[in-house]
Amino acid sequence: MNKSSLIEILRSFDKEELTKFEDFLNSPYHNKNRNAVRLFTVVKKYFPGFISEELNKEIAWKKLFPDKGYNYGVMKNLIHELSKLCMKFIVLEEFEENILEKDTILMNGLNNRNIAKLFKVKINELERRNSKESFNNEYFFINDFYSAMSKISWIKIYHGKANNINAVSSKDLDEGSAMFIYSFLIYLFKYYNNVLSDSLSNNIPVDKNILAVFLKEISPEIIDKLLIVVKDHSKRDFKILNVFWNWCKTQLNPGNASIYQEFKKSFFENINMLSRWDTKDLFILMGNSLSNLDPGETDIEKELFDISNTMLESKIIFNRDGTLTAADFNLYLWRAFNANDYNAIKKFTVTYLNKIPDDKKEYSCKMSEAFIFFGEGKFNEALEIISASEHPNFITKVRMKQLKAKCLYELNEQDIFENEFKAMYHFLKNNKSLSIRIKADTKIIFDRINRLFRLKENFDRYEFEKLNKEISGSSLNKGSWFNVKIKQLAINN
């Protein structure tokens, strides 16, 4: 039973969810199988890890049916039944959080049952919600909101027809159609980003992807013209759609700094209108768009760290319950490190380490220490942490390989670096989950450190000027590690 789907699901429950699930099991409306309740009573004792030799089918059977011989089929079916109840509970919990889906289903139910008076009250309430000027306190995606309101508008029209109500107005038709188009466009822009991102990460060409072809075949002038009509219909919806369209244009025109700045401007001007989930998504997408810009024209490291700080100040970085994912925590550390802001690393770690999951705290704390040691010039200490840590994913491994390479240069460990240099190329070649951009950037970093080593060992003016031109042209941040190292070579030679 230790490797069953049942145990896998139960491990995902926190203490509060486990209590709610027990209430769910004991409700005759949801479950009439008392043996399923008894099985749960046996396994819940092993929360939270659910790892024990006692979680054996035959041992559990003896606790459930001490007077009966073990029956494999019955036990298998009982575990399966409890697993199905777990999944039903998850569905209900997810549904409970989805206000938009609940409203759509309720309106459809009221219409089907022809509960006319309550239908009218509820539709008026929902239409008032649609008229709100801002969604900044809402936890949903705006494209889902538009989709739900479009469905509800058409349900209203059908309800009017079924009851012979002469209430189908041009306003109703316009609202239902407009909300559908708004939803469609934002979904289109978002899915194009997903297609583009996943295709680049997995080396999949996008020239035959139906969604990508469709969007690229639409003339930008057509969407611009459509937005002019939207502006006449609703200034709120125009502003929201314009943010997403400006962002999409950064994907359609990668590397265009002026288009990126246009997106950034419209985003910050209208940030208080957007839902919290969309705001976080757009901050992430800003970071993705930055990776396509010329670092000689835009201080990318500063921009990325500014994004993280803005997310922190506006509390967008946090989950709904105030917690923080380890990925977001570690990304903040990485961006602060690249921006050379070691005080920010210290302050952030002290203030927010307790916000991430307990099983992630030790690793994240160690990474914070490694960055701080590097900033303090304690390169051996930083190396010790990097080498002793088991890095949880490939992107973290790449970041730590980059940090390790810089430590080795500071310690003048050229032989060890050369071994790392070879190992890094092997690592990138065999890793299929890293994007082409991350691989290319990592190769550039290792190549430049290798050239710095060679110049330190045997200075050559031509090679120095060549590398200096590359480094100075690749970053506006004159305090970046590479700019500092190339200046030191110039001073020493």
C-alpha positions as CSV (number, residue, x, y, z in Angstrom):
1,M,0.0,0.0,0.0
2,N,3.0,2.3,0.5
3,K,3.3,2.8,-3.3
4,S,-0.4,3.1,-4.0
5,S,-2.2,6.1,-5.5
6,L,-4.1,6.3,-2.2
7,I,-1.0,7.0,-0.2
8,E,0.3,9.4,-2.8
9,I,-2.9,11.5,-2.6
10,L,-3.0,11.5,1.2
11,R,0.6,12.7,1.4
12,S,-0.5,15.8,-0.5
13,F,-3.0,16.8,2.2
14,D,-2.0,19.2,4.9
15,K,-3.4,18.9,8.5
16,E,-6.5,21.0,7.8
17,E,-7.3,19.1,4.6
18,L,-6.9,15.8,6.4
19,T,-9.5,16.9,9.0
20,K,-11.9,18.1,6.3
21,F,-11.5,14.9,4.4
22,E,-12.4,12.9,7.5
23,D,-15.6,15.0,7.8
24,F,-16.3,14.4,4.1
25,L,-15.9,10.6,4.6
26,N,-18.3,10.6,7.5
27,S,-21.0,12.4,5.5
28,P,-23.6,9.9,4.3
29,Y,-24.3,12.2,1.3
30,H,-20.7,11.6,0.0
31,N,-19.9,8.2,1.3
32,K,-21.9,5.2,2.6
33,N,-19.1,2.7,2.7
34,R,-18.1,2.5,6.4
35,N,-15.2,0.2,5.6
36,A,-13.6,3.1,3.7
37,V,-13.9,5.2,6.9
38,R,-12.3,2.4,8.9
39,L,-9.4,2.1,6.4
40,F,-8.8,5.8,6.6
41,T,-8.8,5.6,10.4
42,V,-6.0,3.0,10.1
43,V,-3.8,4.9,7.6
44,K,-4.3,8.5,9.0
45,K,-2.1,7.6,12.0
46,Y,0.9,7.8,9.7
47,F,0.3,11.4,8.7
48,P,2.1,13.4,7.3
49,G,4.7,11.1,5.6
50,F,2.5,7.9,5.4
51,I,5.7,5.8,5.5
52,S,5.6,2.7,7.7
53,E,5.9,-1.0,7.4
54,E,2.5,-1.0,9.0
55,L,1.1,0.4,5.8
56,N,1.0,-3.1,4.4
57,K,-2.2,-4.5,2.9
58,E,-2.2,-7.7,5.0
59,I,-1.3,-5.8,8.2
60,A,-4.1,-3.3,7.5
61,W,-6.5,-6.1,6.8
62,K,-5.8,-7.6,10.3
63,K,-6.7,-4.3,11.9
64,L,-9.9,-4.0,9.8
65,F,-11.1,-7.6,9.9
66,P,-9.3,-9.4,12.7
67,D,-11.6,-12.4,12.5
68,K,-11.4,-12.9,8.7
69,G,-8.7,-14.4,6.5
70,Y,-6.9,-12.0,4.1
71,N,-8.8,-11.4,0.8
72,Y,-6.6,-9.7,-1.8
73,G,-9.6,-8.7,-4.1
74,V,-11.6,-7.2,-1.3
75,M,-8.7,-5.2,0.1
76,K,-7.7,-4.0,-3.4
77,N,-11.3,-2.8,-4.0
78,L,-11.4,-1.1,-0.6
79,I,-8.2,0.8,-1.3
80,H,-9.5,1.7,-4.8
81,E,-12.8,3.0,-3.2
82,L,-11.0,5.2,-0.7
83,S,-8.8,6.5,-3.5
84,K,-11.9,7.5,-5.5
85,L,-13.3,9.3,-2.5
86,C,-10.0,11.2,-2.1
87,M,-10.3,12.3,-5.7
88,K,-13.9,13.3,-5.3
89,F,-12.8,15.4,-2.3
90,I,-10.1,17.1,-4.3
91,V,-12.7,17.9,-7.0
92,L,-15.0,19.5,-4.5
93,E,-12.2,21.4,-2.9
94,E,-11.0,22.8,-6.2
95,F,-14.6,23.6,-7.2
96,E,-15.1,25.4,-3.9
97,E,-12.2,27.8,-4.8
98,N,-13.5,28.4,-8.3
99,I,-16.1,31.2,-7.9
100,L,-16.6,31.7,-11.6
101,E,-17.3,28.0,-12.3
102,K,-19.7,27.9,-9.4
103,D,-21.6,31.0,-10.6
104,T,-21.9,29.6,-14.2
105,I,-23.2,26.2,-13.0
106,L,-25.6,27.8,-10.5
107,M,-27.1,30.1,-13.2
108,N,-27.4,27.1,-15.6
109,G,-29.1,25.1,-12.8
110,L,-31.5,28.0,-11.9
111,N,-32.4,28.3,-15.6
112,N,-32.9,24.5,-16.1
113,R,-35.2,24.5,-13.0
114,N,-36.9,27.7,-14.1
115,I,-36.4,29.4,-10.7
116,A,-37.2,32.7,-12.3
117,K,-37.2,35.0,-9.2
118,L,-33.9,33.9,-7.9
119,F,-32.4,33.7,-11.4
120,K,-33.2,37.5,-11.8
121,V,-31.7,38.4,-8.4
122,K,-28.5,36.4,-9.1
123,I,-28.1,37.7,-12.7
124,N,-28.3,41.3,-11.4
125,E,-25.7,40.5,-8.8
126,L,-23.3,39.0,-11.4
127,E,-23.9,41.9,-13.8
128,R,-22.9,44.3,-11.0
129,R,-19.7,42.3,-10.5
130,N,-19.0,42.6,-14.3
131,S,-19.2,46.4,-14.0
132,K,-16.4,46.6,-11.4
133,E,-13.6,48.9,-12.5
134,S,-10.8,46.8,-10.9
135,F,-10.1,43.1,-10.3
136,N,-6.9,43.6,-8.2
137,N,-8.2,41.7,-5.2
138,E,-9.6,38.8,-7.1
139,Y,-8.0,35.4,-7.3
140,F,-8.9,34.3,-10.8
141,F,-7.6,34.8,-14.3
142,I,-9.4,37.5,-16.2
143,N,-9.8,35.4,-19.3
144,D,-11.7,32.9,-17.2
145,F,-13.8,35.8,-15.8
146,Y,-14.7,36.9,-19.4
147,S,-15.4,33.3,-20.4
148,A,-17.8,32.8,-17.4
149,M,-19.6,36.1,-18.0
150,S,-20.0,35.3,-21.7
151,K,-21.7,31.9,-20.8
152,I,-23.9,33.6,-18.2
153,S,-25.0,36.3,-20.7
154,W,-26.1,33.6,-23.1
155,I,-27.8,31.6,-20.3
156,K,-29.7,34.9,-19.5
157,I,-30.8,35.2,-23.1
158,Y,-32.0,31.5,-23.2
159,H,-33.8,32.0,-20.0
160,G,-35.7,35.0,-21.4
161,K,-36.7,33.1,-24.5
162,A,-37.9,30.1,-22.5
163,N,-40.1,32.3,-20.4
164,N,-41.4,34.5,-23.2
165,I,-39.7,37.5,-21.7
166,N,-39.2,40.3,-24.2
167,A,-35.9,41.0,-22.6
168,V,-33.3,40.1,-25.3
169,S,-31.7,43.4,-25.9
170,S,-28.8,44.5,-28.1
171,K,-26.9,45.1,-24.8
172,D,-27.3,41.5,-23.8
173,L,-26.1,40.3,-27.2
174,D,-23.2,42.7,-27.2
175,E,-22.1,41.7,-23.7
176,G,-22.2,38.0,-24.5
177,S,-20.3,38.4,-27.7
178,A,-17.8,40.9,-26.3
179,M,-16.9,38.8,-23.3
180,F,-16.4,35.8,-25.5
181,I,-14.0,37.7,-27.8
182,Y,-12.1,39.2,-24.8
183,S,-11.7,35.7,-23.3
184,F,-10.6,34.3,-26.7
185,L,-8.0,36.9,-27.3
186,I,-6.3,36.6,-23.9
187,Y,-6.4,32.8,-24.1
188,L,-4.8,33.1,-27.5
189,F,-2.0,35.4,-26.3
190,K,-1.4,33.2,-23.2
191,Y,-1.4,29.9,-25.1
192,Y,0.9,31.4,-27.7
193,N,3.4,32.1,-25.0
194,N,3.1,28.5,-23.7
195,V,3.6,27.1,-27.2
196,L,6.6,29.4,-27.8
197,S,8.2,28.7,-24.4
198,D,7.7,24.9,-24.4
199,S,8.8,24.7,-28.1
200,L,12.1,26.5,-27.3
201,S,12.7,24.5,-24.2
202,N,12.2,21.2,-26.1
203,N,13.6,22.2,-29.5
204,I,10.3,21.8,-31.2
205,P,9.6,23.9,-34.3
206,V,6.5,26.1,-34.1
207,D,6.1,26.7,-37.9
208,K,3.4,24.0,-38.1
209,N,1.7,24.6,-34.7
210,I,-1.9,25.6,-35.5
211,L,-2.2,28.2,-32.7
212,A,1.1,29.8,-33.6
213,V,0.3,29.9,-37.3
214,F,-3.1,31.3,-36.6
215,L,-1.8,34.2,-34.4
216,K,1.0,35.1,-36.8
217,E,-1.4,35.1,-39.8
218,I,-3.6,37.7,-38.0
219,S,-2.5,41.1,-39.0
220,P,-1.6,43.3,-36.0
221,E,-3.6,46.0,-37.6
222,I,-6.7,43.8,-37.3
223,I,-6.3,43.4,-33.6
224,D,-5.4,47.1,-33.2
225,K,-8.7,48.0,-35.1
226,L,-10.6,45.6,-32.8
227,L,-9.2,47.3,-29.7
228,I,-10.5,50.6,-31.0
229,V,-14.0,49.1,-31.1
230,V,-13.5,47.7,-27.6
231,K,-12.4,51.1,-26.3
232,D,-15.8,52.5,-27.4
233,H,-17.6,49.6,-25.7
234,S,-15.6,49.6,-22.4
235,K,-12.6,51.6,-21.4
236,R,-11.8,49.1,-18.6
237,D,-11.8,46.1,-21.0
238,F,-9.8,48.1,-23.5
239,K,-7.0,48.8,-21.0
240,I,-6.9,45.2,-19.8
241,L,-6.8,43.8,-23.4
242,N,-4.2,46.4,-24.4
243,V,-1.8,45.2,-21.7
244,F,-2.1,41.6,-22.9
245,W,-1.8,42.6,-26.6
246,N,1.3,44.7,-25.8
247,W,2.8,41.7,-24.0
248,C,2.0,39.4,-26.9
249,K,3.8,41.8,-29.3
250,T,7.0,41.3,-27.3
251,Q,6.7,37.6,-28.1
252,L,5.9,38.2,-31.7
253,N,8.8,40.7,-31.9
254,P,11.5,39.2,-29.6
255,G,14.4,41.6,-29.0
256,N,12.6,44.8,-29.7
257,A,13.3,47.0,-26.7
258,S,10.8,49.7,-27.7
259,I,7.9,47.2,-27.8
260,Y,9.0,45.8,-24.5
261,Q,9.0,49.3,-22.9
262,E,5.5,49.9,-24.4
263,F,4.3,46.7,-22.7
264,K,6.0,47.6,-19.4
265,K,4.4,51.1,-19.5
266,S,0.9,49.8,-20.1
267,F,1.3,47.1,-17.5
268,F,2.3,49.4,-14.7
269,E,-0.2,52.0,-15.7
270,N,-3.0,49.5,-15.4
271,I,-1.6,47.1,-12.8
272,N,-4.4,47.9,-10.2
273,M,-7.1,46.8,-12.6
274,L,-5.7,43.3,-13.1
275,S,-6.4,40.2,-10.9
276,R,-3.7,39.0,-8.6
277,W,-3.1,35.8,-10.6
278,D,-2.8,37.8,-13.9
279,T,-0.5,40.3,-12.3
280,K,1.9,37.6,-11.2
281,D,1.7,35.9,-14.6
282,L,2.5,39.2,-16.3
283,F,5.5,39.8,-14.1
284,I,6.8,36.3,-15.0
285,L,6.2,37.1,-18.7
286,M,8.1,40.4,-18.3
287,G,11.1,38.4,-17.2
288,N,10.7,36.0,-20.2
289,S,10.5,39.0,-22.6
290,L,13.7,40.5,-21.0
291,S,15.7,37.5,-21.9
292,N,15.3,38.3,-25.6
293,L,16.6,41.9,-25.3
294,D,20.1,43.1,-26.1
295,P,21.9,43.4,-22.7
296,G,24.0,46.1,-24.2
297,E,20.9,48.3,-24.5
298,T,18.9,47.3,-21.4
299,D,20.3,46.6,-17.9
300,I,18.6,43.2,-17.8
301,E,19.9,42.1,-14.4
302,K,18.5,45.4,-12.8
303,E,15.2,45.0,-14.6
304,L,14.8,41.4,-13.4
305,F,15.6,42.4,-9.8
306,D,13.2,45.3,-10.0
307,I,10.5,42.9,-11.1
308,S,11.1,40.7,-8.1
309,N,11.2,43.7,-5.7
310,T,7.9,45.1,-7.2
311,M,6.3,41.7,-6.8
312,L,7.5,41.6,-3.2
313,E,6.3,45.2,-2.4
314,S,2.9,44.5,-3.9
315,K,2.7,41.1,-2.2
316,I,2.1,39.5,-5.6
317,I,5.0,37.1,-4.9
318,F,3.0,35.4,-2.1
319,N,0.4,32.6,-2.5
320,R,-3.2,33.3,-1.5
321,D,-2.5,32.0,2.1
322,G,0.5,34.2,2.5
323,T,3.1,31.4,1.9
324,L,5.9,31.5,-0.7
325,T,7.0,28.8,-3.0
326,A,10.6,27.7,-2.8
327,A,11.0,28.5,-6.5
328,D,10.0,32.1,-6.0
329,F,12.2,32.4,-2.9
330,N,15.2,31.0,-4.7
331,L,14.6,33.1,-7.8
332,Y,14.6,36.3,-5.7
333,L,18.0,35.2,-4.2
334,W,19.4,34.6,-7.7
335,R,18.3,37.9,-9.1
336,A,19.6,39.8,-6.0
337,F,22.9,38.0,-6.4
338,N,23.2,39.0,-10.1
339,A,22.3,42.6,-9.1
340,N,25.1,42.4,-6.5
341,D,22.7,43.3,-3.7
342,Y,23.9,41.1,-0.8
343,N,22.0,43.1,1.8
344,A,18.8,42.3,0.0
345,I,19.7,38.6,0.2
346,K,20.3,38.8,3.9
347,K,17.1,40.8,4.6
348,F,14.9,38.7,2.4
349,T,16.2,35.4,3.9
350,V,15.7,36.6,7.5
351,T,12.2,37.9,6.8
352,Y,10.7,35.3,4.5
353,L,12.5,31.9,4.9
354,N,9.7,30.9,7.3
355,K,7.1,31.4,4.5
356,I,8.4,28.5,2.3
357,P,7.6,24.8,2.9
358,D,9.5,23.2,5.8
359,D,11.2,20.6,3.6
360,K,12.6,23.3,1.4
361,K,14.0,25.6,4.1
362,E,17.4,24.0,4.7
363,Y,18.4,24.0,1.0
364,S,17.2,27.6,0.4
365,C,19.0,28.8,3.5
366,K,22.2,27.1,2.3
367,M,21.9,28.8,-1.1
368,S,21.4,32.2,0.6
369,E,24.6,31.5,2.7
370,A,26.5,30.6,-0.4
371,F,25.6,33.9,-2.1
372,I,26.5,35.9,1.0
373,F,29.8,34.1,1.4
374,F,30.6,34.9,-2.2
375,G,29.8,38.6,-1.7
376,E,32.0,38.6,1.4
377,G,34.9,37.1,-0.5
378,K,34.7,33.7,1.3
379,F,34.9,31.6,-1.8
380,N,36.0,28.4,-0.2
381,E,33.0,28.5,2.1
382,A,30.6,29.1,-0.8
383,L,32.2,26.2,-2.7
384,E,31.8,23.9,0.3
385,I,28.0,24.6,0.4
386,I,27.6,24.2,-3.4
387,S,29.5,20.9,-3.4
388,A,27.7,19.5,-0.3
389,S,24.2,20.3,-1.5
390,E,21.9,18.2,-3.5
391,H,20.3,20.6,-6.0
392,P,16.6,19.9,-6.5
393,N,16.2,20.7,-10.2
394,F,18.2,21.4,-13.4
395,I,17.8,25.1,-13.4
396,T,19.2,25.3,-9.8
397,K,22.0,23.0,-10.9
398,V,22.9,25.3,-13.7
399,R,22.8,28.4,-11.4
400,M,25.1,26.7,-8.9
401,K,27.5,25.5,-11.7
402,Q,27.8,29.2,-12.7
403,L,28.4,30.3,-9.2
404,K,31.0,27.5,-8.7
405,A,32.9,28.5,-11.8
406,K,33.1,32.1,-10.5
407,C,34.4,30.8,-7.1
408,L,37.1,28.7,-8.8
409,Y,38.2,31.8,-10.8
410,E,38.5,33.9,-7.6
411,L,40.5,31.1,-6.0
412,N,42.7,30.7,-9.1
413,E,41.8,27.0,-9.3
414,Q,42.3,26.7,-13.1
415,D,42.8,23.0,-13.2
416,I,39.6,22.3,-11.3
417,F,37.8,24.8,-13.5
418,E,38.9,23.1,-16.6
419,N,37.4,19.8,-15.4
420,E,34.2,21.7,-14.5
421,F,34.3,23.3,-18.0
422,K,34.3,19.9,-19.7
423,A,31.7,18.4,-17.3
424,M,29.4,21.4,-18.0
425,Y,29.4,20.8,-21.7
426,H,28.5,17.2,-21.1
427,F,25.8,18.2,-18.7
428,L,24.2,20.6,-21.1
429,K,24.4,18.2,-24.1
430,N,22.6,15.5,-22.2
431,N,20.0,17.7,-20.6
432,K,16.9,17.9,-22.7
433,S,14.8,20.0,-20.3
434,L,16.8,23.2,-20.4
435,S,16.0,25.8,-22.9
436,I,18.3,26.7,-25.8
437,R,18.7,30.2,-24.2
438,I,19.8,28.9,-20.8
439,K,22.3,26.5,-22.4
440,A,23.7,29.3,-24.6
441,D,24.0,31.7,-21.7
442,T,25.7,29.1,-19.6
443,K,28.2,28.3,-22.3
444,I,29.0,32.0,-22.7
445,I,29.6,32.4,-19.0
446,F,32.0,29.4,-18.8
447,D,33.7,30.4,-22.1
448,R,34.4,33.9,-20.7
449,I,35.7,32.6,-17.4
450,N,38.0,30.3,-19.3
451,R,39.3,33.2,-21.3
452,L,39.8,35.2,-18.1
453,F,41.8,32.4,-16.7
454,R,44.0,32.3,-19.8
455,L,44.5,36.0,-19.8
456,K,45.4,35.9,-16.1
457,E,48.0,33.2,-16.8
458,N,49.4,34.7,-20.1
459,F,48.2,38.2,-20.8
460,D,47.6,39.0,-24.5
461,R,46.5,42.5,-25.5
462,Y,44.6,41.5,-28.6
463,E,42.6,38.8,-26.7
464,F,42.1,41.1,-23.8
465,E,40.6,43.9,-26.0
466,K,38.4,41.3,-27.8
467,L,37.0,39.9,-24.5
468,N,36.7,43.4,-23.0
469,K,34.6,44.5,-25.9
470,E,32.3,41.5,-25.5
471,I,31.9,42.0,-21.8
472,S,31.4,45.8,-21.9
473,G,28.9,45.4,-24.7
474,S,27.0,42.6,-23.1
475,S,26.0,44.4,-19.9
476,L,25.1,48.0,-18.9
477,N,25.7,47.0,-15.3
478,K,29.3,48.2,-14.8
479,G,29.3,46.6,-11.3
480,S,28.6,43.1,-12.8
481,W,31.1,40.4,-11.9
482,F,32.5,40.1,-15.4
483,N,33.0,43.9,-15.7
484,V,34.8,44.0,-12.4
485,K,37.1,41.1,-13.4
486,I,38.0,42.5,-16.8
487,K,38.9,45.8,-15.1
488,Q,41.1,44.1,-12.6
489,L,43.0,42.4,-15.5
490,A,43.5,45.8,-17.1
491,I,44.8,47.3,-13.9
492,N,47.2,44.4,-13.3
493,N,48.6,44.5,-16.8
